Amino acid sequence: MASGAANKVLIIGCGDLGTAVAQQLLQSGFQTIAVRRSAVVIDGVLMIQADVTQPDTLESLPAIQPEIVVYCVAAEAQMDAAYKAAYVDGLRHVLATQINNSNLQHVFFVSSTRVYGQSTATLLDESILAIPADFGGERLLEAEALLQSLTCPATALRLSGIYGPGRLRMINLAQSPGRWPHQNSWSNRIHRDDAAAFIVFLIQQVLAGDTPRPCYIVTDSQPVTQYEVLNWIAAKLGKAPQTIPAAAGGKRLSNQAMLATGFQLQYPTYQAGYQALLSNDLTVNTIS
């Protein structure tokens, strides 16, 4: 595996996931530069305060000349305009800063399995056409299409629902059965640390001379209904189990392409991931 000591990685969007990626890159010896709208300090990371929706704030990016760009922003609202600004316009603005970057070897775009609007119990993989069911999925696919114009390889990473430290919605929900969803849908998830580790794994593959696929579904190895997860967490918290309705709606996703790279999940099932959170006493007593 190639050392990251001489390689620059530019992370666009350094929130929860981006910070986890940055920290893992630092541990592997990469020069790590990150762009974030708000002023924040991350030890060892060169931070640039900028807004991808405002091209004039990105003027310092062309001089960085990174080998790898990771686009990892989050829309500020669940609205079409916000999704277009963050994912489509923002990505276009950032890619424009790299037109003359002869060092650029790969671009990674953090997308979402929201692009799959299908509601089916059939296991979906990357060979299945993504059919969005809402503006979010449509805008993410529109952003993914921008990668095709690049002169270097690019990969869309379609992450399922992220959970982990600070992302305790299901744990909070399990404590209040009256707020459980009426429909027991299929669900998919990925622990934040596994998502970050897979991104770093692919970066290392690129720098070792391999070319990742154009698209990966990034999810754990156990699609499961919401009620199964909630009942399991509730039992761990000493709460009474709830009757499990028949599965209806949602989708089941395959991670076989991700695992075929040789990557190994630290948390391959929801039980492994949520047990780690519960063992670390990261639960909260109020519903958020």
C-alpha positions in Angstrom: 0.0 0.0 0.0 1.4 3.4 -1.0 2.4 5.8 1.7 0.3 9.0 1.9 3.3 11.1 3.1 3.7 13.0 -0.2 0.1 13.0 -1.3 -2.4 15.7 -0.8 -6.1 15.0 -0.2 -8.6 17.9 -0.5 -11.8 17.3 1.5 -14.7 19.6 0.5 -17.1 19.7 3.3 -15.7 18.8 6.7 -18.6 18.1 8.9 -19.1 14.9 10.9 -18.1 12.4 8.1 -15.5 14.7 6.5 -13.8 15.2 9.9 -13.7 11.4 10.4 -12.2 11.0 6.9 -9.6 13.7 7.7 -8.6 12.2 11.0 -8.1 8.7 9.4 -6.1 10.3 6.6 -3.8 12.0 9.1 -3.2 8.7 10.8 -2.1 7.3 7.4 0.3 10.2 6.9 -1.5 12.2 4.2 -1.3 15.9 3.8 -4.9 16.8 4.4 -6.6 20.1 3.4 -10.3 20.7 4.2 -12.9 23.2 3.2 -15.7 24.2 5.5 -18.1 27.1 5.7 -17.6 27.8 9.3 -14.3 28.5 11.0 -13.1 25.4 12.9 -9.7 24.0 13.9 -8.8 20.3 13.3 -5.3 19.5 14.5 -3.0 18.6 11.6 -5.5 19.7 8.9 -5.1 22.8 6.9 -8.5 24.4 7.1 -9.9 26.7 4.5 -13.1 28.7 5.3 -15.1 28.8 2.1 -18.6 28.2 0.7 -19.0 25.9 -2.3 -22.1 27.9 -3.4 -20.0 31.0 -3.6 -17.3 30.5 -6.3 -15.4 33.6 -5.3 -14.6 32.0 -1.9 -12.8 29.1 -3.7 -10.0 31.1 -5.2 -7.3 29.4 -3.1 -8.2 25.9 -4.3 -6.4 25.9 -7.7 -3.0 26.4 -6.0 -3.4 23.3 -3.8 -3.0 20.8 -6.6 -4.2 17.7 -4.7 -4.0 14.2 -6.0 -7.4 13.3 -4.5 -10.6 15.4 -4.0 -13.3 14.1 -1.7 -16.6 16.0 -2.1 -18.5 15.5 1.1 -20.9 18.3 1.7 -24.3 18.3 3.2 -27.3 20.3 2.1 -28.4 22.9 4.7 -32.1 22.1 4.3 -34.4 19.4 2.9 -35.4 21.6 0.0 -34.8 21.3 -3.7 -33.0 24.6 -3.9 -30.7 23.6 -1.1 -29.9 20.3 -2.7 -29.2 21.9 -6.1 -26.9 24.5 -4.4 -24.9 22.1 -2.3 -24.6 19.1 -4.6 -25.0 20.2 -8.2 -23.8 23.9 -8.2 -21.3 23.3 -5.4 -19.7 20.3 -7.1 -19.5 22.2 -10.4 -17.8 25.1 -8.8 -15.2 22.9 -7.1 -14.5 20.9 -10.2 -13.9 24.1 -12.1 -11.1 24.9 -9.7 -9.3 21.7 -10.6 -9.4 22.0 -14.4 -5.6 22.8 -14.6 -4.6 20.4 -11.8 -2.3 17.9 -13.6 -1.8 16.1 -10.2 -5.4 15.1 -9.8 -5.8 11.3 -9.9 -9.3 10.7 -8.6 -12.5 12.5 -7.4 -14.8 10.9 -4.9 -18.3 12.3 -4.6 -20.2 11.3 -1.5 -23.7 10.6 -2.7 -26.6 8.7 -1.2 -28.7 5.6 -1.7 -31.6 8.1 -1.8 -31.1 7.9 -5.6 -32.8 4.5 -5.4 -36.5 5.6 -5.1 -37.6 2.0 -5.6 -39.7 0.3 -2.9 -38.8 -3.3 -3.1 -37.6 -6.3 -1.1 -35.4 -7.3 -4.0 -31.7 -6.8 -3.2 -30.5 -3.8 -5.2 -26.9 -3.4 -6.4 -25.0 -1.0 -8.6 -26.2 -2.8 -11.7 -29.8 -1.7 -11.0 -30.9 1.6 -12.5 -31.4 4.2 -9.9 -34.9 5.6 -10.1 -35.2 8.6 -7.8 -38.6 9.2 -6.1 -38.0 12.7 -4.9 -36.0 15.9 -5.5 -33.1 14.7 -3.3 -32.4 11.6 -5.3 -32.8 13.6 -8.6 -30.3 16.3 -7.6 -27.8 13.7 -6.3 -28.0 11.9 -9.7 -27.6 15.2 -11.4 -24.4 15.8 -9.4 -23.1 12.3 -10.1 -23.5 13.0 -13.8 -21.0 15.9 -13.5 -18.3 13.4 -12.8 -18.5 12.1 -16.3 -17.0 15.3 -17.7 -13.7 14.9 -15.8 -10.5 13.9 -17.5 -9.5 11.7 -14.4 -11.5 8.8 -12.9 -14.2 9.5 -10.4 -16.4 7.5 -8.1 -19.8 8.1 -6.7 -20.2 6.7 -3.2 -23.9 6.0 -2.4 -24.0 5.9 1.3 -27.0 4.5 3.1 -28.2 5.9 6.5 -25.3 7.0 8.5 -25.2 6.4 12.3 -22.6 6.5 14.9 -21.4 8.9 17.7 -23.7 11.8 17.8 -26.2 10.1 15.4 -28.4 8.4 17.9 -31.9 8.8 16.3 -32.7 5.1 16.5 -31.5 4.8 20.1 -33.6 7.8 21.1 -36.6 6.5 19.1 -36.3 3.0 20.8 -36.9 4.7 24.2 -40.2 6.0 23.1 -42.4 3.3 21.4 -45.2 5.7 20.9 -43.1 7.5 18.3 -42.2 4.5 16.3 -43.1 4.6 12.6 -46.5 3.1 11.7 -45.0 1.3 8.7 -42.3 -1.3 9.2 -40.0 -0.4 6.3 -36.9 -2.1 5.1 -33.8 0.0 6.0 -30.1 0.1 5.4 -27.3 1.8 7.4 -23.6 2.3 7.6 -21.6 3.3 10.7 -19.8 6.6 10.2 -16.4 5.2 11.0 -16.9 2.4 8.4 -18.0 5.0 5.8 -14.9 7.1 6.5 -12.6 4.0 6.5 -13.9 2.9 3.1 -13.2 6.3 1.6 -9.7 6.2 2.9 -9.3 2.6 1.7 -10.2 3.6 -1.8 -7.9 6.6 -1.7 -5.1 4.3 -0.8 -6.0 2.0 -3.6 -5.8 4.8 -6.1 -2.4 5.8 -4.9 -1.3 2.2 -5.1 -2.2 2.2 -8.8 -5.7 0.7 -8.8 -8.8 2.3 -10.2 -12.0 2.0 -8.1 -15.3 1.5 -9.8 -17.4 4.5 -10.9 -20.0 3.7 -8.2 -20.3 1.9 -4.9 -23.2 1.3 -2.6 -21.7 1.9 0.9 -23.8 0.1 3.4 -23.4 -2.7 6.0 -24.1 -6.4 5.4 -27.5 -6.6 7.0 -30.6 -4.9 5.4 -33.2 -5.1 8.1 -36.7 -3.7 9.0 -36.9 -0.7 11.2 -38.8 -2.6 13.9 -36.2 -5.3 14.2 -33.6 -2.7 14.9 -35.8 -0.7 17.3 -36.9 -3.9 19.2 -33.2 -5.0 19.5 -32.2 -1.6 20.9 -35.2 -1.4 23.2 -34.3 -4.8 24.7 -30.8 -3.6 25.4 -32.3 -0.6 27.1 -34.6 -2.8 29.2 -37.7 -1.7 27.3 -40.6 -4.0 26.4 -40.7 -5.3 22.8 -43.3 -4.1 20.4 -45.3 -6.2 18.0 -43.6 -6.3 14.6 -45.8 -5.4 11.7 -45.2 -7.0 8.3 -42.5 -5.4 6.3 -43.8 -2.8 3.9 -42.0 -0.4 1.8 -38.3 0.7 1.8 -35.6 -1.2 0.0 -32.8 -3.7 0.6 -29.3 -2.9 -0.6 -26.3 -5.1 -1.5 -22.7 -4.2 -0.4 -21.0 -6.9 -2.4 -19.2 -4.6 -4.7 -17.8 -2.7 -1.7 -16.7 -6.0 -0.1 -15.1 -7.2 -3.3 -12.5 -4.5 -3.0 -11.1 -6.3 0.0 -12.4 -3.8 2.5 -13.6 -5.2 5.8 -16.3 -3.6 7.8 -15.7 -2.9 11.5 -19.5 -2.9 12.0 -21.0 -5.4 9.5 -24.4 -5.5 11.3 -26.6 -3.1 13.2 -26.0 -5.2 16.3 -22.3 -4.7 16.2 -22.6 -0.9 15.5 -25.3 -0.1 18.1 -23.7 -2.4 20.7 -20.6 -0.3 20.4 -22.6 2.9 20.9 -24.5 1.5 23.9 -21.3 0.1 25.4 -19.7 3.6 25.1 -22.6 5.1 27.1 -23.4 7.4 24.2 -27.2 7.1 24.7 -29.2 10.2 25.7 -32.2 10.5 27.9 -34.1 13.0 25.8 -35.7 12.4 22.4 -34.1 14.5 19.6 
